[in-house]
Amino acid sequence: MDDIEILKSTKLELELMIPGESHTICNALRKILMEDEEIDYAVYGIDHPLIGEPIITIKAKRTKDPKKSLLKASNKLKDQTEEFKNLIESM
């Protein structure tokens, strides 16, 4: 994964470009973020299927910090991935 680029960062909103990634990680993060009661919405888009880079937009509710929510979602995704890996290895 290349360096993540912050396109917009305000008190309640965060917009990131994640070069080199696809729908897989973006959709997984979006799903976990939308389960967070502190998040108003989390969306992503890829302008061009072959050369486009994913852009994720996260909007937090009231005084919540979208960066903290993204970190929490990233850690949850990491834990789920590790759990899945362990399950496959035990087969």
N, CA, C and O atoms as a MOPAC input file, in Angstrom:
PM7 MOZYME 1SCF
protein

 N      0.84900 1    -1.16900 1     0.00000 1
 C      0.00000 1     0.00000 1     0.00000 1
 C      0.89700 1     1.23600 1     0.00000 1
 O      1.85400 1     1.33300 1     0.76800 1
 N      0.56400 1     2.16800 1    -0.87500 1
 C      1.28100 1     3.44000 1    -0.90800 1
 C      0.80900 1     4.30500 1     0.25500 1
 O     -0.07400 1     3.90900 1     1.01700 1
 N      1.39700 1     5.47400 1     0.38300 1
 C      1.01600 1     6.38400 1     1.46200 1
 C     -0.41100 1     6.88800 1     1.28600 1
 O     -0.82900 1     7.24800 1     0.18600 1
 N     -1.13500 1     6.90400 1     2.37700 1
 C     -2.49100 1     7.44500 1     2.38300 1
 C     -2.38900 1     8.95800 1     2.34500 1
 O     -1.58100 1     9.55600 1     3.05500 1
 N     -3.21600 1     9.57100 1     1.51000 1
 C     -3.20600 1    11.02600 1     1.38400 1
 C     -4.49400 1    11.60800 1     1.97100 1
 O     -5.59400 1    11.21600 1     1.58200 1
 N     -4.34700 1    12.53400 1     2.89800 1
 C     -5.50700 1    13.20300 1     3.47200 1
 C     -5.90300 1    14.33500 1     2.52700 1
 O     -5.12800 1    15.26300 1     2.29300 1
 N     -7.11600 1    14.24500 1     1.98800 1
 C     -7.61100 1    15.25400 1     1.05800 1
 C     -8.36800 1    16.35900 1     1.77700 1
 O     -8.36400 1    17.51600 1     1.35500 1
 N     -9.02000 1    15.98000 1     2.87400 1
 C     -9.80600 1    16.94300 1     3.65100 1
 C     -9.85100 1    16.46000 1     5.09000 1
 O    -10.06700 1    15.27700 1     5.35400 1
 N     -9.64600 1    17.38100 1     6.01200 1
 C     -9.71600 1    17.02900 1     7.42000 1
 C    -10.29400 1    18.20800 1     8.19400 1
 O     -9.65000 1    19.24600 1     8.34500 1
 N    -11.51400 1    18.03000 1     8.67700 1
 C    -12.15000 1    19.03400 1     9.52200 1
 C    -12.50800 1    18.35700 1    10.84000 1
 O    -12.20200 1    17.18400 1    11.05100 1
 N    -13.14600 1    19.09600 1    11.70400 1
 C    -13.50700 1    18.56300 1    13.02400 1
 C    -14.39700 1    17.31600 1    12.91300 1
 O    -14.26400 1    16.38000 1    13.70100 1
 N    -15.30400 1    17.31600 1    11.92800 1
 C    -16.26000 1    16.22300 1    11.82000 1
 C    -16.11700 1    15.37800 1    10.56000 1
 O    -16.76700 1    14.33900 1    10.44600 1
 N    -15.28500 1    15.79600 1     9.61400 1
 C    -15.19900 1    15.08000 1     8.34400 1
 C    -13.75400 1    14.78200 1     7.95800 1
 O    -12.84900 1    15.58400 1     8.19000 1
 N    -13.56600 1    13.61100 1     7.36500 1
 C    -12.24600 1    13.17600 1     6.93000 1
 C    -12.40000 1    12.55800 1     5.54700 1
 O    -13.27800 1    11.72700 1     5.31800 1
 N    -11.53100 1    12.97700 1     4.62700 1
 C    -11.52900 1    12.42200 1     3.27900 1
 C    -10.11400 1    11.96800 1     2.95600 1
 O     -9.16600 1    12.74600 1     3.05500 1
 N     -9.97500 1    10.69600 1     2.56800 1
 C     -8.67300 1    10.08900 1     2.33000 1
 C     -8.61400 1     9.44800 1     0.95600 1
 O     -9.61100 1     8.92100 1     0.46300 1
 N     -7.43800 1     9.49700 1     0.34000 1
 C     -7.18500 1     8.70900 1    -0.85900 1
 C     -6.24200 1     7.58500 1    -0.44100 1
 O     -5.22800 1     7.81700 1     0.21700 1
 N     -6.59800 1     6.36000 1    -0.83700 1
 C     -5.81100 1     5.19400 1    -0.45600 1
 C     -5.25400 1     4.55400 1    -1.73100 1
 O     -5.86000 1     3.63200 1    -2.27600 1
 N     -4.10400 1     5.04000 1    -2.20700 1
 C     -3.52000 1     4.52300 1    -3.44900 1
 C     -3.20500 1     3.03400 1    -3.36700 1
 O     -2.77300 1     2.52800 1    -2.33200 1
 N     -3.43200 1     2.35000 1    -4.47900 1
 C     -3.07000 1     0.93900 1    -4.56400 1
 C     -4.08900 1    -0.02100 1    -3.98000 1
 O     -3.89400 1    -1.23500 1    -4.04200 1
 N     -5.16600 1     0.49200 1    -3.41800 1
 C     -6.18200 1    -0.39400 1    -2.83700 1
 C     -7.38300 1    -0.50000 1    -3.77000 1
 O     -7.48000 1     0.22100 1    -4.76200 1
 N     -8.28600 1    -1.40000 1    -3.44000 1
 C     -9.45100 1    -1.65300 1    -4.27900 1
 C    -10.71700 1    -1.61600 1    -3.42500 1
 O    -10.71600 1    -1.14500 1    -2.28700 1
 N    -11.78400 1    -2.12400 1    -4.01000 1
 C    -13.06000 1    -2.16300 1    -3.30000 1
 C    -12.97300 1    -3.00400 1    -2.03000 1
 O    -13.69000 1    -2.73900 1    -1.06500 1
 N    -12.12400 1    -3.99400 1    -2.01800 1
 C    -12.07900 1    -4.95000 1    -0.91700 1
 C    -11.86500 1    -4.27200 1     0.42600 1
 O    -12.71700 1    -4.37800 1     1.30900 1
 N    -10.76000 1    -3.58700 1     0.59900 1
 C    -10.47400 1    -2.95900 1     1.89500 1
 C    -11.39500 1    -1.77100 1     2.14700 1
 O    -11.80600 1    -1.53100 1     3.28200 1
 N    -11.71800 1    -1.02900 1     1.09200 1
 C    -12.57900 1     0.15200 1     1.26900 1
 C    -13.97500 1    -0.23800 1     1.71900 1
 O    -14.54000 1     0.39200 1     2.61300 1
 N    -14.53600 1    -1.27200 1     1.10500 1
 C    -15.87800 1    -1.69500 1     1.47400 1
 C    -15.90300 1    -2.29000 1     2.87700 1
 O    -16.86100 1    -2.08400 1     3.62300 1
 N    -14.85200 1    -3.02800 1     3.24100 1
 C    -14.77700 1    -3.59300 1     4.59000 1
 C    -14.69900 1    -2.48000 1     5.63800 1
 O    -15.39100 1    -2.53800 1     6.65500 1
 N    -13.86200 1    -1.46900 1     5.39600 1
 C    -13.76100 1    -0.33600 1     6.32600 1
 C    -15.08100 1     0.43100 1     6.39800 1
 O    -15.52700 1     0.80800 1     7.48100 1
 N    -15.70100 1     0.65800 1     5.24100 1
 C    -16.97400 1     1.38400 1     5.19700 1
 C    -18.03000 1     0.66300 1     6.03100 1
 O    -18.76700 1     1.29100 1     6.79200 1
 N    -18.09600 1    -0.66000 1     5.88200 1
 C    -19.08300 1    -1.44800 1     6.63600 1
 C    -18.85900 1    -1.31800 1     8.14200 1
 O    -19.80500 1    -1.09400 1     8.89700 1
 N    -17.61600 1    -1.45900 1     8.57300 1
 C    -17.31400 1    -1.35800 1    10.00200 1
 C    -17.58800 1     0.05800 1    10.51100 1
 O    -18.13300 1     0.22900 1    11.60100 1
 N    -17.21800 1     1.06100 1     9.73700 1
 C    -17.48500 1     2.44800 1    10.14700 1
 C    -18.98400 1     2.70600 1    10.28400 1
 O    -19.40400 1     3.41000 1    11.20300 1
 N    -19.78500 1     2.15500 1     9.39600 1
 C    -21.23400 1     2.38500 1     9.45700 1
 C    -21.87800 1     1.67800 1    10.65100 1
 O    -23.00100 1     2.01300 1    11.02800 1
 N    -21.19700 1     0.72000 1    11.24300 1
 C    -21.69000 1     0.06800 1    12.46500 1
 C    -21.40200 1     0.90700 1    13.70300 1
 O    -21.95800 1     0.65200 1    14.77100 1
 N    -20.53500 1     1.91100 1    13.56300 1
 C    -20.13300 1     2.78100 1    14.66300 1
 C    -21.20000 1     3.86100 1    14.87900 1
 O    -21.51000 1     4.62700 1    13.96700 1
 N    -21.74600 1     3.91300 1    16.07000 1
 C    -22.80100 1     4.88700 1    16.37800 1
 C    -22.30800 1     6.33100 1    16.32000 1
 O    -23.11700 1     7.25500 1    16.24100 1
 N    -20.98400 1     6.53600 1    16.35700 1
 C    -20.42400 1     7.88000 1    16.31100 1
 C    -20.27500 1     8.40800 1    14.88100 1
 O    -19.91500 1     9.56800 1    14.68100 1
 N    -20.54800 1     7.56400 1    13.89500 1
 C    -20.38100 1     7.94300 1    12.49300 1
 C    -21.74300 1     8.22100 1    11.85900 1
 O    -22.67300 1     7.42200 1    11.96700 1
 N    -21.83500 1     9.36800 1    11.19800 1
 C    -23.04400 1     9.74600 1    10.47600 1
 C    -23.09100 1     9.00500 1     9.14100 1
 O    -24.11200 1     8.41200 1     8.79100 1
 N    -21.98300 1     9.03900 1     8.39600 1
 C    -21.88000 1     8.25600 1     7.17400 1
 C    -20.42000 1     7.99200 1     6.81900 1
 O    -19.52000 1     8.73600 1     7.20700 1
 N    -20.21800 1     6.92000 1     6.07600 1
 C    -18.90900 1     6.55900 1     5.53400 1
 C    -19.15700 1     6.02500 1     4.13500 1
 O    -19.91000 1     5.06900 1     3.95100 1
 N    -18.52200 1     6.64400 1     3.15300 1
 C    -18.69300 1     6.24700 1     1.75800 1
 C    -17.32500 1     6.20400 1     1.08200 1
 O    -16.35400 1     6.77500 1     1.57900 1
 N    -17.26700 1     5.53100 1    -0.03900 1
 C    -16.04500 1     5.56200 1    -0.83300 1
 C    -16.41300 1     5.48100 1    -2.30200 1
 O    -17.50100 1     5.03300 1    -2.66300 1
 N    -15.49900 1     5.91800 1    -3.13400 1
 C    -15.69900 1     5.83500 1    -4.56800 1
 C    -14.36600 1     5.66800 1    -5.26500 1
 O    -13.32000 1     6.09000 1    -4.77100 1
 N    -14.43200 1     5.03900 1    -6.42900 1
 C    -13.26100 1     4.89000 1    -7.29700 1
 C    -13.70100 1     5.40200 1    -8.66700 1
 O    -14.54800 1     4.79300 1    -9.32100 1
 N    -13.12200 1     6.52300 1    -9.09900 1
 C    -13.55800 1     7.17600 1   -10.33400 1
 C    -13.39500 1     6.31200 1   -11.58000 1
 O    -14.27500 1     6.30600 1   -12.44100 1
 N    -12.30500 1     5.59600 1   -11.69100 1
 C    -12.05800 1     4.77300 1   -12.87100 1
 C    -11.65700 1     3.37700 1   -12.41200 1
 O    -10.75600 1     3.23900 1   -11.58500 1
 N    -12.30600 1     2.34100 1   -12.93200 1
 C    -12.03900 1     0.98100 1   -12.42500 1
 C    -10.61100 1     0.48300 1   -12.65800 1
 O    -10.14500 1    -0.39000 1   -11.92600 1
 N     -9.91700 1     1.01100 1   -13.64700 1
 C     -8.56300 1     0.53100 1   -13.92700 1
 C     -7.46700 1     1.41200 1   -13.35100 1
 O     -6.44100 1     0.90500 1   -12.89900 1
 N     -7.66900 1     2.71300 1   -13.36100 1
 C     -6.59500 1     3.61300 1   -12.92300 1
 C     -6.98500 1     4.51400 1   -11.75500 1
 O     -6.15300 1     5.26000 1   -11.24000 1
 N     -8.24300 1     4.44600 1   -11.33700 1
 C     -8.70400 1     5.30500 1   -10.25100 1
 C     -8.20300 1     4.84400 1    -8.89200 1
 O     -7.96900 1     3.65700 1    -8.66500 1
 N     -8.04500 1     5.79700 1    -8.00500 1
 C     -7.64800 1     5.50900 1    -6.62500 1
 C     -8.87000 1     5.70800 1    -5.72300 1
 O     -9.62700 1     6.65900 1    -5.91800 1
 N     -9.07200 1     4.82600 1    -4.74400 1
 C    -10.23700 1     4.96200 1    -3.86700 1
 C    -10.13700 1     6.18700 1    -2.96100 1
 O     -9.07900 1     6.51200 1    -2.42300 1
 N    -11.27200 1     6.84600 1    -2.81900 1
 C    -11.38700 1     7.97900 1    -1.90300 1
 C    -12.49100 1     7.64800 1    -0.90200 1
 O    -13.63000 1     7.38000 1    -1.28300 1
 N    -12.14100 1     7.67200 1     0.36500 1
 C    -13.09000 1     7.38800 1     1.44600 1
 C    -13.44100 1     8.69900 1     2.13700 1
 O    -12.56000 1     9.50000 1     2.45100 1
 N    -14.73400 1     8.91200 1     2.37200 1
 C    -15.20400 1    10.08000 1     3.11100 1
 C    -15.93200 1     9.59900 1     4.35900 1
 O    -16.82000 1     8.74900 1     4.28800 1
 N    -15.54400 1    10.15100 1     5.49800 1
 C    -16.12600 1     9.77400 1     6.79300 1
 C    -16.65400 1    11.03200 1     7.45900 1
 O    -15.93000 1    12.01900 1     7.58600 1
 N    -17.91400 1    11.00400 1     7.88700 1
 C    -18.50900 1    12.14200 1     8.59400 1
 C    -18.95700 1    11.66000 1     9.95900 1
 O    -19.77700 1    10.74900 1    10.07200 1
 N    -18.41300 1    12.28100 1    10.99600 1
 C    -18.73800 1    11.90500 1    12.37300 1
 C    -19.93000 1    12.72200 1    12.87800 1
 O    -20.23800 1    13.78800 1    12.34500 1
 N    -20.57800 1    12.21400 1    13.89200 1
 C    -21.69700 1    12.91500 1    14.52100 1
 C    -21.18700 1    13.90600 1    15.56400 1
 O    -20.19100 1    13.64600 1    16.23900 1
 N    -21.84700 1    15.00300 1    15.69000 1
 C    -21.61000 1    16.04100 1    16.69200 1
 C    -20.13200 1    16.32500 1    16.94300 1
 O    -19.45900 1    16.88100 1    16.07500 1
 N    -19.63200 1    15.96600 1    18.07700 1
 C    -18.26200 1    16.33100 1    18.45200 1
 C    -17.30500 1    15.13800 1    18.39600 1
 O    -16.23800 1    15.17300 1    19.00800 1
 N    -17.66900 1    14.11200 1    17.68400 1
 C    -16.82400 1    12.91300 1    17.59400 1
 C    -15.71400 1    13.14900 1    16.57000 1
 O    -15.85800 1    13.97800 1    15.67000 1
 N    -14.62500 1    12.42900 1    16.70800 1
 C    -13.45300 1    12.58500 1    15.85500 1
 C    -13.41900 1    11.46600 1    14.80500 1
 O    -13.27500 1    10.29700 1    15.16200 1
 N    -13.55000 1    11.80900 1    13.51600 1
 C    -13.54600 1    10.75800 1    12.49300 1
 C    -12.21700 1    10.00400 1    12.41200 1
 O    -12.19900 1     8.83800 1    12.01700 1
 N    -11.11100 1    10.64400 1    12.77700 1
 C     -9.81300 1     9.95900 1    12.75000 1
 C     -9.78400 1     8.82900 1    13.78300 1
 O     -9.28000 1     7.74000 1    13.50600 1
 N    -10.32400 1     9.09500 1    14.96700 1
 C    -10.37000 1     8.05600 1    16.00400 1
 C    -11.27100 1     6.90200 1    15.57100 1
 O    -10.96800 1     5.73500 1    15.81900 1
 N    -12.37700 1     7.24500 1    14.92500 1
 C    -13.28800 1     6.20400 1    14.44500 1
 C    -12.63700 1     5.36600 1    13.36300 1
 O    -12.83100 1     4.15100 1    13.32700 1
 N    -11.86400 1     5.98900 1    12.47700 1
 C    -11.15300 1     5.25300 1    11.43200 1
 C    -10.10500 1     4.32600 1    12.04500 1
 O     -9.95300 1     3.18600 1    11.60600 1
 N     -9.39800 1     4.79800 1    13.03400 1
 C     -8.39900 1     3.96700 1    13.71000 1
 C     -9.06600 1     2.76200 1    14.37900 1
 O     -8.56800 1     1.63900 1    14.29800 1
 N    -10.19500 1     3.01300 1    15.03900 1
 C    -10.93300 1     1.93400 1    15.69700 1
 C    -11.42100 1     0.91400 1    14.65800 1
 O    -11.33700 1    -0.29200 1    14.88600 1
 N    -11.92900 1     1.40100 1    13.52000 1
 C    -12.40400 1     0.50800 1    12.46100 1
 C    -11.25200 1    -0.28400 1    11.85500 1
 O    -11.39800 1    -1.46900 1    11.55700 1
 N    -10.12000 1     0.36200 1    11.67400 1
 C     -8.93900 1    -0.31700 1    11.11700 1
 C     -8.47100 1    -1.43500 1    12.03700 1
 O     -8.12400 1    -2.52100 1    11.57400 1
 N     -8.46000 1    -1.17500 1    13.32200 1
 C     -8.05900 1    -2.20300 1    14.29200 1
 C     -9.05200 1    -3.35900 1    14.31700 1
 O     -8.65600 1    -4.51800 1    14.43900 1
 N    -10.33800 1    -3.04500 1    14.20100 1
 C    -11.35800 1    -4.09700 1    14.17800 1
 C    -11.19700 1    -4.95300 1    12.92200 1
 O    -11.30700 1    -6.17800 1    12.98900 1
 N    -10.93700 1    -4.31600 1    11.78000 1
 C    -10.72700 1    -5.06000 1    10.53600 1
 C     -9.48800 1    -5.94800 1    10.64600 1
 O     -9.49500 1    -7.09000 1    10.18800 1
 N     -8.44300 1    -5.42700 1    11.24500 1
 C     -7.21500 1    -6.21000 1    11.44500 1
 C     -7.50800 1    -7.44000 1    12.31000 1
 O     -7.06100 1    -8.54300 1    11.99600 1
 N     -8.25800 1    -7.24900 1    13.39600 1
 C     -8.60300 1    -8.36400 1    14.28500 1
 C     -9.44800 1    -9.40500 1    13.55800 1
 O     -9.21900 1   -10.60600 1    13.70600 1
 N    -10.42500 1    -8.94800 1    12.77100 1
 C    -11.27300 1    -9.87300 1    12.02400 1
 C    -10.46800 1   -10.65800 1    10.99200 1
 O    -10.70300 1   -11.84800 1    10.78300 1
 N     -9.52800 1    -9.98700 1    10.35800 1
 C     -8.67800 1   -10.63900 1     9.36400 1
 C     -7.81400 1   -11.70600 1    10.02700 1
 O     -7.66700 1   -12.80800 1     9.49900 1
 N     -7.25200 1   -11.38400 1    11.16700 1
 C     -6.42300 1   -12.34300 1    11.90500 1
 C     -7.26300 1   -13.53800 1    12.34800 1
 O     -6.81300 1   -14.68100 1    12.26300 1
 N     -8.46700 1   -13.27900 1    12.81400 1
 C     -9.36600 1   -14.35900 1    13.23400 1
 C     -9.70400 1   -15.26700 1    12.04700 1
 O     -9.72200 1   -16.48900 1    12.19100 1
 N     -9.96800 1   -14.68500 1    10.88800 1
 C    -10.27500 1   -15.46100 1     9.68600 1
 C     -9.06500 1   -16.29000 1     9.25800 1
 O     -9.20300 1   -17.45900 1     8.89800 1
 N     -7.88800 1   -15.68400 1     9.29700 1
 C     -6.64300 1   -16.37500 1     8.94300 1
 C     -6.44200 1   -17.58800 1     9.84600 1
 O     -6.11400 1   -18.67300 1     9.36600 1
 N     -6.63800 1   -17.40900 1    11.15000 1
 C     -6.47300 1   -18.50400 1    12.10500 1
 C     -7.48400 1   -19.62800 1    11.85000 1
 O     -7.16000 1   -20.80800 1    11.98600 1
 N     -8.70200 1   -19.24700 1    11.48100 1
 C     -9.72800 1   -20.23000 1    11.18700 1
 C     -9.34100 1   -21.06900 1     9.96100 1
 O     -9.50600 1   -22.28900 1     9.95800 1
 N     -8.83100 1   -20.41000 1     8.93500 1
 C     -8.41100 1   -21.11800 1     7.72200 1
 C     -7.21900 1   -22.03400 1     8.01900 1
 O     -7.17100 1   -23.17100 1     7.55000 1
 N     -6.26700 1   -21.53200 1     8.79400 1
 C     -5.08200 1   -22.33600 1     9.11700 1
 C     -5.42600 1   -23.57300 1     9.94100 1
 O     -4.71100 1   -24.57400 1     9.88700 1
 N     -6.51900 1   -23.50800 1    10.70500 1
 C     -6.89100 1   -24.63800 1    11.56100 1
 C     -7.64700 1   -25.72800 1    10.79200 1
 O     -7.95100 1   -26.78300 1    11.34800 1
 N     -7.94300 1   -25.47900 1     9.54600 1
 C     -8.69200 1   -26.46900 1     8.75100 1
 C     -7.81900 1   -27.62000 1     8.33100 1
 O     -8.28800 1   -28.53800 1     7.65800 1

